[in-house]
Amino acid sequence: MRALLVLFVLALLGCSSESLTAGFTEPIRVRYGGTRNAQFFSGDLPGSKPLTSEEVLSGVKPSLPSTTLTTARGVVVQADAGFVLSGITSKEAVAVGIRFADLGTGYWILPVTSQDPALPGTFTWSATADFGAGIEPGRHTLRVVAIDGAGHAGTQVETSLCVASAVPDNLSACSPGATPPSTVLSMTWDTPVDLDLRVITPQGKIVDPKHPSTALAVNGQVDVTAKGTGIFDRDAVRGCIRDGYQSENLVWQDPPLLGTYFVYASLYDACGQSAVRFKVSISRPGPELDGGTQPLISTFERTGELLAVDADSGAKLGLFVTEFTVQ
């Protein structure tokens, strides 16, 4: 019966059906029940705006049907997948709608599920959200609303999510006063291969994720906290083991040591793939924004391609990509 009500609600909300791919370019894409895609509709999220703090303190009640919103965590990363949202609705609800308040062109509808045994007369809902790679880093407001069998939406609820940059930024795009790294050299690629970002420093040291620090050894000891030191964040797809990343970043928290740095893309192992396309970029702090946040901005980008025959297990430097000078 509730499934029929959800179908009725979908008919009320949209005069014409959206294509199956309508929401694929949205900043958020929503699934439920494991693999089922929620239904996408263009336009504003229905229902009334969330209650203000003053309204809540003065005892104003949300319009029915109502819902809560719980998130697995308060920080997501650009292109993050599998982010869990959930909540509890009042008994009138048969579905919930989800969208960013300040991003995208529409909202997602999914059904509520079972009754909550701990709260008789209420229903639960759960969704899995995937986020777009193009979301501007910073804080964005996510809103949810409950919808009843007649298509009426209640009062929206909201939460603030920090969308962090895929380039490590110390969460400076979300946190006022946080200091971003001085410089980040990044490489991303499109195929699960063991590709390494490799750099020759002005001091002649060759660094890559398998040799992850630009610091020089002094009396046989390497001090990775020394000023001007860059450190790799990961060795992605090492040994052809897919780890959910196809990116590597060499991060300098303070300015790199003076001199010229030579940048290479080294295909350690093609992992059975025929070719890989990659992008190398350099990011530095941008201007401070209203509210005190300071995101990183890309100051250089270059793309390239390597073939399987270029794989050499690190025996060669790799394909020269660019050089940059710190003065």
C-alpha positions as a Python dict, from the first residue, in 0.01 Angstrom:
ca = {
    (1, 'M'): (0, 0, 0),
    (2, 'R'): (275, 247, 89),
    (3, 'A'): (452, 164, -238),
    (4, 'L'): (137, 265, -426),
    (5, 'L'): (124, 589, -228),
    (6, 'V'): (483, 664, -326),
    (7, 'L'): (395, 615, -693),
    (8, 'F'): (100, 850, -645),
    (9, 'V'): (327, 1108, -482),
    (10, 'L'): (571, 1086, -773),
    (11, 'A'): (284, 1148, -1015),
    (12, 'L'): (174, 1452, -814),
    (13, 'L'): (522, 1600, -799),
    (14, 'G'): (608, 1570, -1166),
    (15, 'C'): (376, 1629, -1457),
    (16, 'S'): (632, 1476, -1691),
    (17, 'S'): (876, 1198, -1619),
    (18, 'E'): (1244, 1282, -1590),
    (19, 'S'): (1485, 1075, -1801),
    (20, 'L'): (1678, 803, -1623),
    (21, 'T'): (1997, 1006, -1658),
    (22, 'A'): (1842, 1340, -1556),
    (23, 'G'): (2025, 1360, -1224),
    (24, 'F'): (2361, 1215, -1325),
    (25, 'T'): (2525, 1557, -1353),
    (26, 'E'): (2384, 1682, -1021),
    (27, 'P'): (2624, 1768, -735),
    (28, 'I'): (2453, 1496, -529),
    (29, 'R'): (2315, 1163, -655),
    (30, 'V'): (2099, 954, -423),
    (31, 'R'): (2041, 579, -394),
    (32, 'Y'): (1841, 372, -147),
    (33, 'G'): (1795, 6, -62),
    (34, 'G'): (2153, -60, -163),
    (35, 'T'): (2137, -6, -540),
    (36, 'R'): (1804, 153, -633),
    (37, 'N'): (1826, 506, -770),
    (38, 'A'): (1600, 766, -613),
    (39, 'Q'): (1372, 958, -851),
    (40, 'F'): (1502, 1297, -966),
    (41, 'F'): (1282, 1604, -1016),
    (42, 'S'): (1383, 1947, -1141),
    (43, 'G'): (1311, 2251, -928),
    (44, 'D'): (1314, 2360, -567),
    (45, 'L'): (1267, 2117, -280),
    (46, 'P'): (898, 2122, -180),
    (47, 'G'): (780, 2215, 167),
    (48, 'S'): (842, 2513, 392),
    (49, 'K'): (1187, 2642, 484),
    (50, 'P'): (1361, 2501, 794),
    (51, 'L'): (1274, 2655, 1127),
    (52, 'T'): (1518, 2915, 1253),
    (53, 'S'): (1693, 2878, 1587),
    (54, 'E'): (1468, 3153, 1725),
    (55, 'E'): (1155, 2970, 1611),
    (56, 'V'): (1270, 2646, 1768),
    (57, 'L'): (1350, 2821, 2097),
    (58, 'S'): (1011, 2990, 2098),
    (59, 'G'): (833, 2655, 2059),
    (60, 'V'): (728, 2668, 1692),
    (61, 'K'): (652, 2315, 1569),
    (62, 'P'): (741, 2191, 1220),
    (63, 'S'): (457, 2133, 974),
    (64, 'L'): (361, 1769, 920),
    (65, 'P'): (478, 1538, 784),
    (66, 'S'): (810, 1584, 964),
    (67, 'T'): (1146, 1415, 948),
    (68, 'T'): (1483, 1413, 1115),
    (69, 'L'): (1818, 1406, 936),
    (70, 'T'): (2127, 1220, 1055),
    (71, 'T'): (2457, 1207, 865),
    (72, 'A'): (2741, 962, 906),
    (73, 'R'): (2988, 1250, 937),
    (74, 'G'): (3008, 1622, 871),
    (75, 'V'): (3284, 1618, 608),
    (76, 'V'): (3279, 1473, 257),
    (77, 'V'): (3536, 1501, -20),
    (78, 'Q'): (3475, 1601, -380),
    (79, 'A'): (3371, 1288, -574),
    (80, 'D'): (3308, 1103, -246),
    (81, 'A'): (3074, 803, -272),
    (82, 'G'): (2873, 599, -26),
    (83, 'F'): (2786, 880, 217),
    (84, 'V'): (2499, 762, 441),
    (85, 'L'): (2198, 978, 529),
    (86, 'S'): (1909, 861, 744),
    (87, 'G'): (1620, 981, 954),
    (88, 'I'): (1286, 917, 1121),
    (89, 'T'): (957, 1055, 987),
    (90, 'S'): (615, 1112, 1136),
    (91, 'K'): (344, 856, 1056),
    (92, 'E'): (200, 1059, 767),
    (93, 'A'): (515, 1038, 554),
    (94, 'V'): (551, 799, 262),
    (95, 'A'): (861, 955, 106),
    (96, 'V'): (1138, 1209, 162),
    (97, 'G'): (1303, 1461, -69),
    (98, 'I'): (1672, 1558, -63),
    (99, 'R'): (1875, 1838, -225),
    (100, 'F'): (2148, 2093, -166),
    (101, 'A'): (2001, 2433, -84),
    (102, 'D'): (2262, 2618, -289),
    (103, 'L'): (2368, 2367, -555),
    (104, 'G'): (2211, 2175, -840),
    (105, 'T'): (1889, 2199, -1037),
    (106, 'G'): (1653, 1967, -854),
    (107, 'Y'): (1586, 1717, -578),
    (108, 'W'): (1564, 1343, -517),
    (109, 'I'): (1264, 1146, -388),
    (110, 'L'): (1288, 808, -214),
    (111, 'P'): (1038, 607, -7),
    (112, 'V'): (1040, 566, 367),
    (113, 'T'): (1095, 209, 478),
    (114, 'S'): (987, 20, 786),
    (115, 'Q'): (822, 144, 1102),
    (116, 'D'): (1065, 233, 1378),
    (117, 'P'): (1008, -22, 1658),
    (118, 'A'): (1156, 216, 1913),
    (119, 'L'): (909, 491, 1819),
    (120, 'P'): (567, 342, 1733),
    (121, 'G'): (385, 538, 1465),
    (122, 'T'): (701, 661, 1294),
    (123, 'F'): (894, 543, 988),
    (124, 'T'): (1261, 527, 902),
    (125, 'W'): (1443, 616, 584),
    (126, 'S'): (1799, 567, 467),
    (127, 'A'): (1984, 690, 161),
    (128, 'T'): (2331, 664, 13),
    (129, 'A'): (2467, 977, -153),
    (130, 'D'): (2743, 1014, -411),
    (131, 'F'): (2892, 1359, -466),
    (132, 'G'): (3015, 1526, -782),
    (133, 'A'): (3381, 1603, -844),
    (134, 'G'): (3296, 1959, -946),
    (135, 'I'): (3142, 2078, -618),
    (136, 'E'): (3314, 2393, -501),
    (137, 'P'): (3496, 2317, -176),
    (138, 'G'): (3341, 2479, 129),
    (139, 'R'): (3031, 2453, 343),
    (140, 'H'): (2704, 2365, 170),
    (141, 'T'): (2358, 2322, 319),
    (142, 'L'): (2184, 1988, 263),
    (143, 'R'): (1807, 1981, 313),
    (144, 'V'): (1553, 1701, 356),
    (145, 'V'): (1172, 1711, 369),
    (146, 'A'): (902, 1451, 441),
    (147, 'I'): (611, 1407, 197),
    (148, 'D'): (272, 1248, 266),
    (149, 'G'): (47, 1035, 46),
    (150, 'A'): (-132, 1340, -96),
    (151, 'G'): (195, 1494, -213),
    (152, 'H'): (207, 1753, 66),
    (153, 'A'): (555, 1833, 202),
    (154, 'G'): (617, 1946, 558),
    (155, 'T'): (891, 2162, 707),
    (156, 'Q'): (1239, 2102, 572),
    (157, 'V'): (1532, 2017, 800),
    (158, 'E'): (1892, 2092, 714),
    (159, 'T'): (2254, 2028, 802),
    (160, 'S'): (2579, 2195, 702),
    (161, 'L'): (2825, 1970, 519),
    (162, 'C'): (3188, 2053, 464),
    (163, 'V'): (3278, 1952, 109),
    (164, 'A'): (3654, 1923, 124),
    (165, 'S'): (3879, 1959, -176),
    (166, 'A'): (4018, 1641, -330),
    (167, 'V'): (4349, 1830, -312),
    (168, 'P'): (4459, 1828, 56),
    (169, 'D'): (4383, 2175, 194),
    (170, 'N'): (4376, 2128, 574),
    (171, 'L'): (3999, 2190, 546),
    (172, 'S'): (4078, 2556, 489),
    (173, 'A'): (3782, 2590, 250),
    (174, 'C'): (3544, 2508, 538),
    (175, 'S'): (3719, 2627, 853),
    (176, 'P'): (3770, 3001, 908),
    (177, 'G'): (4125, 3066, 1018),
    (178, 'A'): (4262, 2729, 900),
    (179, 'T'): (4588, 2770, 709),
    (180, 'P'): (4605, 2590, 374),
    (181, 'P'): (4928, 2427, 254),
    (182, 'S'): (5172, 2655, 76),
    (183, 'T'): (5190, 2436, -235),
    (184, 'V'): (5033, 2109, -349),
    (185, 'L'): (5156, 1923, -656),
    (186, 'S'): (4890, 1673, -764),
    (187, 'M'): (4837, 1401, -1020),
    (188, 'T'): (4505, 1230, -1098),
    (189, 'W'): (4437, 959, -1356),
    (190, 'D'): (4146, 778, -1519),
    (191, 'T'): (4243, 409, -1507),
    (192, 'P'): (4335, 181, -1212),
    (193, 'V'): (4708, 155, -1277),
    (194, 'D'): (5008, 196, -1047),
    (195, 'L'): (5108, 542, -1165),
    (196, 'D'): (5352, 752, -964),
    (197, 'L'): (5403, 1126, -947),
    (198, 'R'): (5782, 1171, -944),
    (199, 'V'): (5982, 1486, -871),
    (200, 'I'): (6350, 1581, -881),
    (201, 'T'): (6411, 1849, -618),
    (202, 'P'): (6661, 2136, -655),
    (203, 'Q'): (6892, 1936, -425),
    (204, 'G'): (6884, 1645, -672),
    (205, 'K'): (6671, 1410, -463),
    (206, 'I'): (6422, 1193, -654),
    (207, 'V'): (6095, 1164, -463),
    (208, 'D'): (5778, 972, -534),
    (209, 'P'): (5516, 793, -318),
    (210, 'K'): (5758, 507, -267),
    (211, 'H'): (6020, 763, -150),
    (212, 'P'): (5773, 1009, -2),
    (213, 'S'): (5969, 1301, 146),
    (214, 'T'): (6175, 1580, -12),
    (215, 'A'): (6380, 1614, 308),
    (216, 'L'): (6749, 1527, 282),
    (217, 'A'): (6915, 1289, 524),
    (218, 'V'): (7141, 1451, 785),
    (219, 'N'): (7375, 1209, 963),
    (220, 'G'): (7163, 929, 825),
    (221, 'Q'): (6839, 1073, 965),
    (222, 'V'): (6553, 1233, 768),
    (223, 'D'): (6356, 1505, 946),
    (224, 'V'): (6020, 1527, 769),
    (225, 'T'): (5924, 1824, 988),
    (226, 'A'): (6208, 2040, 851),
    (227, 'K'): (6102, 2367, 686),
    (228, 'G'): (6045, 2343, 312),
    (229, 'T'): (5973, 1969, 319),
    (230, 'G'): (5713, 1818, 89),
    (231, 'I'): (5545, 1488, 179),
    (232, 'F'): (5333, 1254, -33),
    (233, 'D'): (4988, 1172, 100),
    (234, 'R'): (4959, 822, -48),
    (235, 'D'): (5085, 563, -297),
    (236, 'A'): (4763, 500, -492),
    (237, 'V'): (4693, 159, -652),
    (238, 'R'): (5025, 30, -518),
    (239, 'G'): (5083, -325, -634),
    (240, 'C'): (4770, -290, -854),
    (241, 'I'): (4550, -307, -543),
    (242, 'R'): (4252, -80, -598),
    (243, 'D'): (4220, 141, -293),
    (244, 'G'): (3952, 385, -409),
    (245, 'Y'): (4207, 648, -513),
    (246, 'Q'): (4358, 737, -848),
    (247, 'S'): (4543, 1043, -726),
    (248, 'E'): (4862, 1141, -544),
    (249, 'N'): (4958, 1471, -385),
    (250, 'L'): (5297, 1607, -282),
    (251, 'V'): (5215, 1859, -8),
    (252, 'W'): (5434, 2142, 123),
    (253, 'Q'): (5281, 2292, 436),
    (254, 'D'): (5527, 2582, 418),
    (255, 'P'): (5704, 2721, 108),
    (256, 'P'): (5921, 2467, -77),
    (257, 'L'): (6296, 2517, -75),
    (258, 'L'): (6417, 2756, -342),
    (259, 'G'): (6511, 2623, -684),
    (260, 'T'): (6369, 2435, -982),
    (261, 'Y'): (6161, 2119, -948),
    (262, 'F'): (6127, 1872, -1238),
    (263, 'V'): (5800, 1676, -1257),
    (264, 'Y'): (5747, 1334, -1416),
    (265, 'A'): (5468, 1078, -1455),
    (266, 'S'): (5609, 730, -1396),
    (267, 'L'): (5405, 421, -1490),
    (268, 'Y'): (5523, 162, -1239),
    (269, 'D'): (5274, -109, -1345),
    (270, 'A'): (4997, -95, -1608),
    (271, 'C'): (4795, -350, -1406),
    (272, 'G'): (4656, -508, -1722),
    (273, 'Q'): (4534, -178, -1868),
    (274, 'S'): (4631, -63, -2218),
    (275, 'A'): (4676, 308, -2141),
    (276, 'V'): (4620, 577, -1881),
    (277, 'R'): (4539, 947, -1913),
    (278, 'F'): (4652, 1177, -1634),
    (279, 'K'): (4646, 1539, -1519),
    (280, 'V'): (4916, 1715, -1320),
    (281, 'S'): (4827, 2035, -1136),
    (282, 'I'): (4977, 2282, -891),
    (283, 'S'): (4756, 2444, -627),
    (284, 'R'): (4831, 2736, -399),
    (285, 'P'): (4626, 2940, -149),
    (286, 'G'): (4375, 3175, -306),
    (287, 'P'): (4247, 3499, -157),
    (288, 'E'): (4068, 3483, 176),
    (289, 'L'): (3691, 3474, 128),
    (290, 'D'): (3411, 3631, 329),
    (291, 'G'): (3383, 3436, 652),
    (292, 'G'): (3757, 3382, 684),
    (293, 'T'): (3799, 3068, 471),
    (294, 'Q'): (4086, 3036, 224),
    (295, 'P'): (4056, 2765, -41),
    (296, 'L'): (4334, 2637, -261),
    (297, 'I'): (4321, 2734, -627),
    (298, 'S'): (4482, 2562, -923),
    (299, 'T'): (4757, 2774, -1079),
    (300, 'F'): (4877, 2519, -1336),
    (301, 'E'): (4737, 2211, -1515),
    (302, 'R'): (4877, 1979, -1780),
    (303, 'T'): (4744, 1649, -1917),
    (304, 'G'): (4916, 1353, -2076),
    (305, 'E'): (4892, 984, -2161),
    (306, 'L'): (5106, 677, -2106),
    (307, 'L'): (5075, 335, -2270),
    (308, 'A'): (5119, -6, -2113),
    (309, 'V'): (5457, -44, -2286),
    (310, 'D'): (5580, 254, -2082),
    (311, 'A'): (5553, 57, -1755),
    (312, 'D'): (5904, 1, -1614),
    (313, 'S'): (5867, -79, -1240),
    (314, 'G'): (6031, 253, -1158),
    (315, 'A'): (6353, 181, -1348),
    (316, 'K'): (6328, 509, -1542),
    (317, 'L'): (6226, 860, -1442),
    (318, 'G'): (5910, 842, -1652),
    (319, 'L'): (5750, 1096, -1883),
    (320, 'F'): (5864, 1454, -1826),
    (321, 'V'): (5560, 1672, -1760),
    (322, 'T'): (5678, 2015, -1647),
    (323, 'E'): (5912, 2209, -1425),
    (324, 'F'): (5847, 2488, -1179),
    (325, 'T'): (6077, 2726, -999),
    (326, 'V'): (6044, 2856, -643),
    (327, 'Q'): (6218, 3191, -604),
}
